[in-house]
Amino acid sequence: MDRIRPLSAALVVLVVLWSAGATVELFVTTFSVGANVTPAMVTVALLVVVLLAAIAVGARNRRWLANPRSYW
């Protein structure tokens, strides 16, 4: 059980670094040059809004915030 904690932490760090790299790549390749910058920005903004709306709808039931172990 003691080896699982560092492995989990390493996995979380890896996912965070991977996500940060993907975000940088998105901004560099999609939003920097080209005629399709505005539609790409609108699409990404729409995806962010939809994701936040889904999180808000899922968070309406506050039970998972109070005690996530019992909810899942």
Beta strands, then each sheet from edge to edge (+ up, - down):
end
